[in-house]
Amino acid sequence: SIIFIKANTITALLRRAFTLPYSLPYSLGALSLFASSSSSSSSVSSSISSSIMGKGAEAEWALKPTNVIPRGKPFLVCVLDGWGENKIKDEYNAVSSTPTPCYDALSAVQGRFRTVKAHGPAVGLPTWDDMGNSEVGHNALGSGQLIDQGARLVDRAIETEAMFEGDGFKHIAQAFDANTLHVITLLSDGGVHSRLNQSQALMLGAAKRGAKKIRLHVLLDGRDVPDGTSINFLEEANKTMEELKAMGCDACIASGGGRMHITMDRYEAEWEMVKRGYETHILGKAPNTFTDAVEGVKTLRSQQDPKPDDQYVPAFVIVDGEGAPVGKVVDGDAVVLANFRADRMCEMSKALEYEDFSSFEREEWPKMHFAGLMQYDGDLGLPKKTLVDAPSIQRTCSEFLAKNGLRSFACSETQKFGHVTFFWNGNRSGYFDEKLETYVEIPSDVGITFDVAPNMKAEEICAAGVEALKSGKFDHVRINFANPDMVGHTGNLEATKQAVALCDAKVQELVDTVNELGGIYLITADHGNADDMVQRNKKTKEPAKNPETGENLALTSHTLAPVPVLIGGSGLPEGIKFKEGLEDAGLANVTGTIMNLMGYETPEGWEESLI
């Protein structure tokens, strides 16, 4: 089925949207959405534009025509999520080792293929060692601006001690004297959702400022960092516990589990994950109990079938000598969600904060002092209390389109729907103008690892994109194929190659449609992933081996590879090519390129266009 979003947010209200059933092939053209008028999108846009913007708004928001590329052509933006252009092109690169006739043909067109950076400072992260991710990638693609992002914002708040001076910290500090501070975080240095050094700084800073009892609730990674590193991170966390004890603070690890088994669901795809996390972290209830976290995780990994996997380690609780949980949350305690990335913290935030909550039954709901490291949903104001202020992203691509009466269509499946809408729109839920914007979510599979069904919903996303283009109702059609990234995260090379091959075939269908309609396209990605599926020796770049089995160690994280940008279409004038230079261009430079290809100048304040 396809869900047409008519709600005000992509979180709780998202699920109240009505569902329209279809059997394949999808026939969106029959819907009143696409068939409400016979007028062309360009004529509709021009009439709406004059009525939308008053005289005062025109100077700030009016898009200026380029007079080089014609306006009103069907236009497609296609994001191949996790499709990197890696220097290492061996059998473990699922992009280069898979037959991709469409991608190969498009990238061979002189002057219409290049790469851009999608990690580190190019997407607002602190260092070039910080891999990009879908959130910051779509922020950059959708805004055309370099915005300081999660990890960098938190680093600065720690360095300046602003984290410990705001209302959020004062809120949790109410528990320091007589109660417990609970910190729930992804135990990792991957820099995508969290960084261990930031949680350490938070706990040490709290102890320095009076916290007498701290409990750390861990989520094991194995996705943004190599699988099996959970033990190393737990040992590092235990060193911090000893440091806290030396400061007179009662501190220990209290609970945990794999990030894809408990707590870190997103887009309300699987509330049962969040329920398991709530019961583990808050109620101190889990199927597995241990007195030591390191030994507990080692035991659980040894029991996993067919192979150990940090992401899916079952939930566990640490207990004392009498079998009682050491970290159950009680009235008066403080709880901090210490991930900086939003998408996988929204649901747990609701479970902790909302009095009126019905997504699952909470056996208990302690009266706690709750705060998030950052705000996870700006429109909902969720959470109410935060330790670090979120970035404010204004003047995004979608807002410019809406203020100029241009109609846009955005589509992906559940796993990436928020990226092609919320994150693309500058961390903003809902619409800029509901009359001009159409968002389509195709529900992702649930309850399985994506290598089991590596096609995911690429067929349906392609069908929706084709119909949107053919409808003539949209000036801007934007879609995201999730499977190179989501299947890449499983570490299954063959399944990832299947995902890449299908995406290539679906891109061909979209490009054929654009050409048939006399339109223009831009194809890109948000970060690397599928382009390297093995961990590598840092010196030789050869696959790293499991010392016990001799097997290659799978890589399940993103990569630091640049990503492709391809332009074309039968409606694009022959002389339009990428500029020479701009070697350090990043994803934010793509946004001005999009606007140029639609026939408009790059708005002031955006990064330079690539053409």
C-alpha positions as CSV (number, residue, x, y, z in Angstrom):
1,S,0.0,0.0,0.0
2,I,1.0,3.6,-0.4
3,I,0.3,6.1,2.5
4,F,-0.6,9.6,1.5
5,I,0.5,11.8,4.3
6,K,-2.0,14.4,5.4
7,A,-0.9,14.7,9.0
8,N,1.1,17.6,10.6
9,T,4.1,15.5,11.6
10,I,6.1,12.5,10.5
11,T,5.8,11.0,14.0
12,A,2.6,10.3,16.0
13,L,0.3,12.0,13.5
14,L,2.0,10.2,10.6
15,R,0.2,6.9,11.5
16,R,-3.2,8.6,11.4
17,A,-2.9,9.3,7.6
18,F,-5.3,7.3,5.5
19,T,-4.1,4.3,3.5
20,L,-5.1,3.8,-0.1
21,P,-4.8,0.1,-1.2
22,Y,-3.4,-0.7,-4.6
23,S,-2.4,-3.9,-6.4
24,L,0.7,-3.8,-8.5
25,P,1.3,-2.2,-10.8
26,Y,0.5,1.0,-9.0
27,S,-1.7,3.4,-11.0
28,L,-1.3,6.7,-9.2
29,G,-2.5,8.6,-12.3
30,A,-6.1,7.5,-11.5
31,L,-6.0,9.3,-8.2
32,S,-7.7,12.7,-7.8
33,L,-4.3,13.8,-6.4
34,F,-2.8,13.7,-9.9
35,A,-5.9,14.1,-11.9
36,S,-7.6,17.1,-10.2
37,S,-6.9,19.4,-13.1
38,S,-5.8,19.4,-16.7
39,S,-3.7,22.5,-16.4
40,S,0.1,22.1,-16.5
41,S,2.2,22.4,-13.4
42,S,4.0,25.5,-14.7
43,S,0.9,27.5,-15.4
44,V,-0.6,26.5,-12.0
45,S,2.7,27.4,-10.3
46,S,2.8,30.9,-11.9
47,S,-0.7,31.7,-10.9
48,I,-0.2,30.4,-7.3
49,S,3.1,32.2,-7.0
50,S,1.7,35.6,-7.5
51,S,-0.9,35.0,-4.8
52,I,1.4,33.3,-2.3
53,M,4.0,36.0,-2.0
54,G,3.2,39.5,-1.0
55,K,5.4,42.4,-2.1
56,G,7.5,42.2,1.1
57,A,8.2,38.5,0.6
58,E,9.2,38.8,-3.0
59,A,12.6,40.2,-2.5
60,E,13.6,37.5,0.1
61,W,12.0,34.5,-1.5
62,A,11.5,35.1,-5.3
63,L,13.5,32.8,-7.4
64,K,15.2,34.4,-10.3
65,P,15.1,32.7,-13.8
66,T,18.5,31.8,-15.3
67,N,17.4,32.2,-18.9
68,V,19.8,29.4,-19.7
69,I,17.8,26.3,-18.8
70,P,14.1,26.4,-19.6
71,R,11.7,26.3,-16.7
72,G,8.6,24.1,-16.4
73,K,10.3,20.9,-17.6
74,P,9.6,17.6,-15.6
75,F,12.4,17.4,-13.1
76,L,13.6,14.4,-11.1
77,V,15.9,14.2,-8.1
78,C,16.8,10.6,-7.3
79,V,18.8,9.7,-4.1
80,L,20.6,6.3,-4.1
81,D,20.9,6.0,-0.4
82,G,24.3,4.5,0.6
83,W,25.8,4.4,-3.0
84,G,29.4,5.6,-2.7
85,E,32.0,6.0,-5.5
86,N,34.9,4.2,-3.8
87,K,38.5,4.2,-5.0
88,I,38.8,0.5,-4.1
89,K,37.0,-1.3,-6.8
90,D,37.3,-5.0,-6.0
91,E,34.9,-7.9,-5.5
92,Y,33.9,-6.5,-2.1
93,N,32.6,-3.2,-3.5
94,A,29.0,-4.1,-4.2
95,V,28.6,-1.0,-6.4
96,S,31.5,-1.6,-8.8
97,S,31.3,-5.4,-8.8
98,T,27.7,-5.5,-9.8
99,P,26.6,-5.1,-13.4
100,T,25.0,-1.6,-13.5
101,P,24.5,-0.7,-17.2
102,C,22.4,2.4,-16.5
103,Y,24.8,3.9,-14.0
104,D,27.8,3.0,-16.2
105,A,26.2,4.7,-19.3
106,L,25.1,7.8,-17.4
107,S,28.5,8.2,-15.7
108,A,30.3,7.9,-19.0
109,V,28.7,11.1,-20.4
110,Q,31.5,13.7,-20.5
111,G,30.9,16.6,-18.3
112,R,27.8,15.2,-16.7
113,F,29.3,13.0,-14.0
114,R,31.3,13.9,-11.0
115,T,31.6,13.2,-7.3
116,V,31.2,15.3,-4.2
117,K,32.2,14.8,-0.6
118,A,29.6,13.4,1.8
119,H,31.4,13.2,5.2
120,G,33.2,15.3,7.8
121,P,33.2,19.1,7.4
122,A,31.4,18.8,4.0
123,V,28.3,17.9,5.9
124,G,28.9,19.9,9.1
125,L,30.7,17.1,11.1
126,P,33.8,17.8,13.1
127,T,36.6,16.0,11.3
128,W,37.3,14.2,8.0
129,D,37.3,10.9,10.0
130,D,33.6,11.4,10.7
131,M,31.5,9.3,8.3
132,G,28.4,10.9,6.8
133,N,24.9,9.6,7.4
134,S,21.5,10.0,5.9
135,E,20.4,12.7,8.3
136,V,23.2,15.2,7.8
137,G,23.3,14.2,4.1
138,H,19.7,15.0,3.5
139,N,20.0,18.2,5.6
140,A,22.8,19.3,3.2
141,L,21.0,18.2,0.0
142,G,17.8,19.9,1.1
143,S,19.3,23.2,2.4
144,G,22.3,24.0,0.2
145,Q,24.1,25.1,3.3
146,L,26.9,23.9,5.6
147,I,25.3,23.5,9.0
148,D,27.1,22.5,12.2
149,Q,25.6,19.1,13.0
150,G,25.0,16.9,16.0
151,A,28.4,15.8,17.0
152,R,30.0,19.2,16.4
153,L,27.3,21.0,18.3
154,V,27.6,18.7,21.3
155,D,31.4,19.0,21.2
156,R,31.2,22.7,21.4
157,A,28.6,22.6,24.2
158,I,31.0,20.4,26.2
159,E,34.1,22.5,25.4
160,T,32.4,25.7,26.4
161,E,30.5,24.0,29.3
162,A,27.3,25.4,27.9
163,M,25.8,21.9,28.2
164,F,26.0,22.2,32.0
165,E,24.6,25.7,32.2
166,G,21.2,25.5,30.4
167,D,17.7,24.8,31.5
168,G,18.0,21.2,30.4
169,F,20.9,20.4,32.7
170,K,19.2,22.3,35.6
171,H,16.1,20.1,35.0
172,I,18.0,16.8,35.4
173,A,20.2,18.2,38.3
174,Q,17.1,18.2,40.5
175,A,17.8,14.4,40.8
176,F,21.4,14.7,41.8
177,D,21.2,15.0,45.5
178,A,18.8,12.2,46.4
179,N,18.1,10.2,43.2
180,T,19.8,8.6,40.2
181,L,20.9,10.0,36.8
182,H,20.2,7.5,34.1
183,V,22.0,7.9,30.7
184,I,20.7,5.9,27.8
185,T,22.9,5.9,24.7
186,L,24.4,4.1,21.7
187,L,27.7,2.9,23.0
188,S,29.9,3.7,20.0
189,D,32.4,6.2,18.6
190,G,30.8,5.9,15.1
191,G,29.7,9.6,15.2
192,V,26.5,8.9,13.4
193,H,24.1,8.7,16.3
194,S,26.4,9.2,19.3
195,R,30.0,9.3,20.5
196,L,31.2,7.6,23.7
197,N,33.4,10.5,24.7
198,Q,30.4,12.7,24.8
199,S,28.5,10.4,27.2
200,Q,31.6,10.2,29.3
201,A,31.9,14.0,29.4
202,L,28.2,14.2,30.4
203,M,28.5,11.7,33.3
204,L,31.8,13.2,34.5
205,G,30.4,16.7,34.3
206,A,27.3,15.6,36.2
207,A,29.3,14.0,39.0
208,K,31.5,17.1,39.2
209,R,28.3,19.1,39.7
210,G,26.8,16.9,42.4
211,A,25.4,13.7,40.9
212,K,25.8,11.0,43.5
213,K,24.4,8.0,41.6
214,I,24.7,7.3,37.8
215,R,23.5,4.4,35.8
216,L,24.5,3.8,32.2
217,H,22.1,2.0,29.9
218,V,23.9,0.9,26.7
219,L,22.8,0.1,23.2
220,L,25.3,-2.0,21.3
221,D,26.3,-0.8,17.8
222,G,28.0,-3.1,15.3
223,R,26.6,-1.0,12.5
224,D,28.4,2.4,12.4
225,V,31.4,0.6,13.9
226,P,32.7,-3.0,13.2
227,D,30.7,-5.8,14.7
228,G,32.3,-7.3,17.9
229,T,33.6,-3.9,19.1
230,S,30.8,-3.8,21.7
231,I,33.2,-5.5,24.2
232,N,35.8,-2.8,23.7
233,F,33.3,-0.1,24.3
234,L,31.9,-1.8,27.4
235,E,35.4,-2.0,28.8
236,E,36.0,1.7,28.1
237,A,32.6,2.5,29.8
238,N,33.7,0.5,32.8
239,K,36.8,2.5,33.1
240,T,34.6,5.6,33.2
241,M,32.5,4.0,36.0
242,E,35.7,3.5,38.0
243,E,36.7,7.1,37.4
244,L,33.2,8.2,38.6
245,K,33.5,6.0,41.7
246,A,36.9,7.7,42.5
247,M,34.9,11.0,42.5
248,G,32.5,9.6,45.2
249,C,29.7,8.7,42.7
250,D,28.0,5.3,42.8
251,A,28.2,4.4,39.1
252,C,27.8,1.3,36.9
253,I,26.3,-0.1,33.7
254,A,22.7,-1.1,34.3
255,S,21.2,-2.5,31.1
256,G,21.6,-3.0,27.4
257,G,20.9,-4.7,24.1
258,G,21.5,-4.4,20.4
259,R,20.4,-1.2,18.7
260,M,18.3,-3.1,16.2
261,H,16.6,-5.2,18.9
262,I,15.6,-2.6,21.5
263,T,14.9,1.1,21.8
264,M,16.2,2.6,18.5
265,D,13.3,2.1,16.1
266,R,12.5,5.0,13.7
267,Y,9.5,6.3,11.9
268,E,7.2,4.2,14.1
269,A,8.1,1.1,12.0
270,E,8.3,-1.3,15.0
271,W,7.0,0.0,18.4
272,E,7.7,-3.5,19.9
273,M,11.4,-2.6,19.7
274,V,10.8,0.5,21.8
275,K,8.6,-1.4,24.3
276,R,11.5,-3.9,24.8
277,G,13.8,-1.0,25.4
278,Y,11.5,0.8,27.8
279,E,11.0,-2.4,29.9
280,T,14.8,-3.0,29.9
281,H,16.1,0.5,30.7
282,I,13.2,1.9,32.7
283,L,11.6,-1.1,34.5
284,G,14.7,-3.2,34.8
285,K,13.0,-6.2,33.2
286,A,14.6,-8.3,30.5
287,P,14.9,-12.0,29.6
288,N,18.6,-12.1,30.4
289,T,20.2,-11.0,33.7
290,F,23.9,-10.8,34.6
291,T,26.0,-9.3,37.3
292,D,28.6,-8.0,34.8
293,A,27.9,-6.3,31.4
294,V,31.0,-7.5,29.6
295,E,30.6,-11.1,30.5
296,G,26.9,-10.9,29.8
297,V,27.4,-9.6,26.3
298,K,30.1,-12.2,25.6
299,T,27.6,-14.9,26.7
300,L,24.7,-13.5,24.6
301,R,26.9,-13.2,21.5
302,S,28.1,-16.8,21.8
303,Q,24.4,-17.9,21.8
304,Q,23.5,-16.0,18.6
305,D,22.6,-18.0,15.6
306,P,23.8,-18.2,12.9
307,K,26.6,-15.8,14.0
308,P,27.2,-13.1,16.6
309,D,25.9,-9.7,15.8
310,D,26.1,-6.7,18.1
311,Q,23.1,-5.0,16.5
312,Y,20.8,-7.8,17.5
313,V,22.1,-8.8,21.0
314,P,19.0,-9.6,23.1
315,A,18.0,-7.3,25.9
316,F,19.7,-7.7,29.3
317,V,19.7,-6.2,32.8
318,I,22.5,-6.1,35.3
319,V,21.4,-7.3,38.8
320,D,23.0,-7.2,42.3
321,G,23.8,-10.2,44.4
322,E,20.2,-10.6,45.4
323,G,19.0,-10.6,41.8
324,A,17.5,-7.1,41.9
325,P,18.1,-4.7,38.9
326,V,20.7,-2.1,39.7
327,G,19.2,0.5,37.4
328,K,15.4,0.6,37.6
329,V,14.1,4.1,37.2
330,V,12.0,5.4,40.1
331,D,10.1,8.6,40.9
332,G,12.4,11.5,41.2
333,D,15.2,10.1,39.0
334,A,16.6,11.9,35.9
335,V,16.8,10.2,32.5
336,V,18.9,11.5,29.6
337,L,18.8,10.1,26.0
338,A,22.4,10.8,25.0
339,N,22.2,10.3,21.2
340,F,22.4,13.5,19.2
341,R,20.7,12.1,16.0
342,A,17.0,12.5,16.0
343,D,15.3,9.8,14.0
344,R,15.9,6.8,16.4
345,M,15.2,8.8,19.6
346,C,11.8,10.2,18.8
347,E,9.8,7.1,19.8
348,M,11.5,6.5,23.1
349,S,11.2,10.3,23.9
350,K,7.5,10.0,23.5
351,A,7.3,6.9,25.8
352,L,9.3,8.8,28.5
353,E,7.6,12.2,28.2
354,Y,4.0,11.8,27.1
355,E,1.4,11.4,29.7
356,D,-1.1,10.6,27.0
357,F,0.7,7.7,25.3
358,S,-0.9,4.7,23.6
359,S,1.7,3.1,21.3
360,F,2.2,0.4,23.8
361,E,1.2,-0.3,27.4
362,R,3.6,1.1,30.0
363,E,3.4,-1.1,33.1
364,E,4.8,1.8,35.0
365,W,5.6,5.4,34.1
366,P,7.9,6.9,36.8
367,K,7.7,10.6,37.5
368,M,11.2,11.4,36.1
369,H,13.2,14.5,35.1
370,F,13.6,13.7,31.4
371,A,15.8,15.4,28.9
372,G,17.3,14.7,25.5
373,L,20.8,15.5,24.5
374,M,19.2,17.5,21.7
375,Q,15.7,18.2,20.5
376,Y,14.5,15.3,18.2
377,D,11.4,16.9,16.7
378,G,11.2,20.7,16.4
379,D,7.5,20.9,15.5
380,L,6.5,18.7,18.5
381,G,9.0,20.3,20.8
382,L,10.2,16.9,21.7
383,P,11.7,16.5,24.2
384,K,10.7,19.7,26.1
385,K,14.0,19.8,27.9
386,T,17.4,19.4,26.0
387,L,21.0,19.7,27.0
388,V,22.2,21.2,23.6
389,D,20.2,23.4,21.3
390,A,19.4,21.9,17.9
391,P,20.6,23.5,14.6
392,S,18.2,25.8,13.0
393,I,18.0,25.3,9.2
394,Q,16.2,28.0,7.3
395,R,15.7,28.8,3.6
396,T,15.6,25.2,2.4
397,C,14.9,24.0,-1.1
398,S,11.4,22.9,-0.3
399,E,10.5,26.2,1.3
400,F,11.8,28.2,-1.7
401,L,9.7,25.9,-4.0
402,A,6.6,26.4,-2.0
403,K,6.9,30.1,-1.7
404,N,7.3,30.4,-5.4
405,G,4.2,28.3,-6.1
406,L,6.2,25.3,-7.4
407,R,4.6,21.9,-6.8
408,S,6.8,19.1,-5.3
409,F,6.4,15.4,-4.8
410,A,8.5,13.3,-2.3
411,C,8.5,9.6,-2.0
412,S,10.4,6.8,-0.3
413,E,9.7,3.8,1.9
414,T,9.4,4.0,5.7
415,Q,13.1,3.5,6.4
416,K,14.0,6.7,4.4
417,F,10.7,8.6,4.2
418,G,11.8,10.9,7.0
419,H,15.0,11.7,5.2
420,V,13.4,12.7,1.9
421,T,10.9,14.9,3.9
422,F,11.8,15.9,7.5
423,F,15.6,16.0,7.1
424,W,15.4,17.4,3.5
425,N,13.2,20.2,4.9
426,G,15.7,21.3,7.5
427,N,14.5,19.1,10.4
428,R,10.9,20.3,10.0
429,S,7.9,18.1,10.2
430,G,4.9,18.5,7.9
431,Y,4.5,20.8,5.0
432,F,5.5,24.3,4.0
433,D,2.4,24.4,1.9
434,E,0.1,21.4,1.9
435,K,-1.6,22.5,-1.3
436,L,1.7,22.4,-3.2
437,E,3.5,19.4,-1.6
438,T,2.6,15.7,-1.8
439,Y,4.5,13.2,0.4
440,V,4.1,9.5,-0.3
441,E,5.3,6.8,2.1
442,I,5.5,3.2,1.1
443,P,5.6,1.0,4.2
444,S,8.9,-0.9,4.7
445,D,9.0,-4.6,5.6
446,V,9.1,-5.1,9.4
447,G,10.3,-8.0,11.5
448,I,13.1,-9.1,9.2
449,T,16.7,-8.1,8.4
450,F,16.8,-6.4,5.0
451,D,19.1,-8.9,3.4
452,V,16.2,-11.4,3.5
453,A,14.3,-9.2,1.1
454,P,17.0,-6.9,-0.5
455,N,14.7,-5.5,-3.1
456,M,12.8,-3.7,-0.3
457,K,10.3,-1.3,-1.9
458,A,12.4,-0.1,-4.9
459,E,9.8,-1.4,-7.4
460,E,7.0,0.5,-5.6
461,I,9.1,3.7,-5.2
462,C,10.0,3.7,-8.9
463,A,6.3,3.2,-9.9
464,A,5.3,6.1,-7.7
465,G,8.0,8.3,-9.2
466,V,7.1,7.4,-12.8
467,E,3.5,8.2,-12.2
468,A,4.3,11.5,-10.5
469,L,6.4,12.5,-13.5
470,K,3.8,11.5,-16.0
471,S,1.0,13.2,-14.2
472,G,2.3,16.6,-15.2
473,K,1.2,17.9,-11.7
474,F,4.7,18.5,-10.2
475,D,7.6,20.8,-10.9
476,H,9.9,18.8,-8.7
477,V,9.8,15.0,-8.1
478,R,12.1,13.7,-5.4
479,I,12.6,10.0,-4.4
480,N,15.0,8.0,-2.3
481,F,15.9,4.3,-2.9
482,A,16.7,2.9,0.6
483,N,18.1,-0.6,-0.2
484,P,21.8,0.1,-1.0
485,D,22.1,1.5,2.5
486,M,19.8,-0.7,4.5
487,V,20.9,-4.0,2.9
488,G,24.5,-2.8,3.1
489,H,24.1,-2.4,6.9
490,T,23.5,-6.2,7.2
491,G,27.0,-6.9,5.9
492,N,25.6,-9.4,3.3
493,L,27.6,-8.8,0.1
494,E,25.5,-10.9,-2.2
495,A,22.2,-9.4,-1.0
496,T,23.7,-5.9,-1.3
497,K,24.7,-6.6,-4.9
498,Q,21.1,-7.6,-5.6
499,A,19.9,-4.3,-4.1
500,V,22.4,-2.3,-6.2
501,A,21.4,-4.2,-9.4
502,L,17.7,-3.5,-8.8
503,C,18.2,0.1,-8.1
504,D,20.2,0.5,-11.3
505,A,17.3,-1.1,-13.2
506,K,14.8,1.2,-11.5
507,V,16.9,4.3,-12.2
508,Q,16.8,3.3,-15.9
509,E,13.0,3.3,-15.8
510,L,13.0,6.7,-14.3
511,V,15.5,8.1,-16.7
512,D,13.6,6.7,-19.6
513,T,10.5,8.4,-18.3
514,V,12.3,11.7,-17.9
515,N,13.6,11.5,-21.5
516,E,10.2,10.5,-22.9
517,L,8.7,13.6,-21.3
518,G,11.5,16.0,-22.3
519,G,12.6,16.5,-18.7
520,I,15.8,16.8,-16.7
521,Y,17.2,14.7,-13.9
522,L,19.8,14.8,-11.2
523,I,20.9,11.5,-9.5
524,T,23.1,11.5,-6.4
525,A,23.6,9.8,-3.0
526,D,23.8,10.9,0.6
527,H,26.8,8.9,1.8
528,G,28.7,5.7,1.0
529,N,27.9,2.2,2.3
530,A,27.4,-0.5,-0.4
531,D,30.7,0.5,-2.0
532,D,32.7,-1.4,0.6
533,M,31.4,-4.5,2.4
534,V,34.6,-5.7,4.3
535,Q,36.8,-4.3,7.0
536,R,40.3,-3.6,5.7
537,N,43.9,-3.6,6.8
538,K,44.7,0.0,7.2
539,K,48.0,-0.3,5.4
540,T,47.4,-2.9,2.7
541,K,43.6,-2.2,2.2
542,E,43.2,-6.0,1.9
543,P,40.2,-7.6,3.7
544,A,40.7,-8.0,7.4
545,K,40.3,-11.6,8.7
546,N,38.6,-13.1,11.7
547,P,41.7,-14.5,13.6
548,E,39.7,-17.6,14.7
549,T,37.9,-18.5,11.5
550,G,40.0,-16.9,8.8
551,E,36.8,-15.4,7.3
552,N,36.6,-11.8,6.0
553,L,35.2,-9.4,8.6
554,A,32.1,-7.8,7.2
555,L,31.8,-4.0,7.2
556,T,28.3,-2.8,8.2
557,S,29.0,0.9,8.6
558,H,29.0,3.8,6.2
559,T,32.1,4.6,4.3
560,L,34.1,7.8,3.7
561,A,33.8,7.6,0.0
562,P,32.5,10.5,-2.1
563,V,29.2,10.1,-3.8
564,P,28.2,10.5,-7.5
565,V,26.3,13.3,-9.0
566,L,24.9,12.7,-12.5
567,I,22.8,15.1,-14.6
568,G,21.0,14.8,-17.9
569,G,17.7,14.3,-19.6
570,S,16.4,15.2,-23.1
571,G,15.3,18.6,-21.8
572,L,18.7,19.7,-20.7
573,P,20.5,21.9,-23.2
574,E,23.6,20.3,-24.7
575,G,26.0,22.9,-23.4
576,I,25.2,22.4,-19.7
577,K,28.1,20.6,-18.0
578,F,29.7,20.5,-14.6
579,K,32.2,23.3,-13.9
580,E,35.9,22.7,-13.8
581,G,37.3,22.8,-10.3
582,L,35.3,22.8,-7.1
583,E,37.4,19.8,-5.9
584,D,36.2,20.2,-2.4
585,A,32.5,20.4,-3.3
586,G,30.1,18.6,-1.0
587,L,26.4,17.6,-0.8
588,A,25.4,21.2,-0.1
589,N,26.7,22.2,-3.6
590,V,24.1,19.8,-5.1
591,T,21.2,22.0,-4.0
592,G,22.1,25.0,-6.0
593,T,22.6,22.6,-8.9
594,I,19.0,21.3,-8.5
595,M,17.7,24.9,-8.5
596,N,19.7,25.7,-11.7
597,L,18.4,22.6,-13.5
598,M,14.9,23.7,-12.7
599,G,15.7,27.0,-14.4
600,Y,16.4,29.3,-11.4
601,E,19.5,31.0,-10.0
602,T,21.0,29.7,-6.8
603,P,19.5,31.5,-3.8
604,E,21.7,33.8,-1.8
605,G,23.4,32.0,1.1
606,W,23.6,28.6,-0.5
607,E,26.8,26.9,-1.5
608,E,27.9,27.3,-5.1
609,S,26.2,25.3,-7.9
610,L,28.2,22.6,-9.7
611,I,27.1,23.8,-13.1
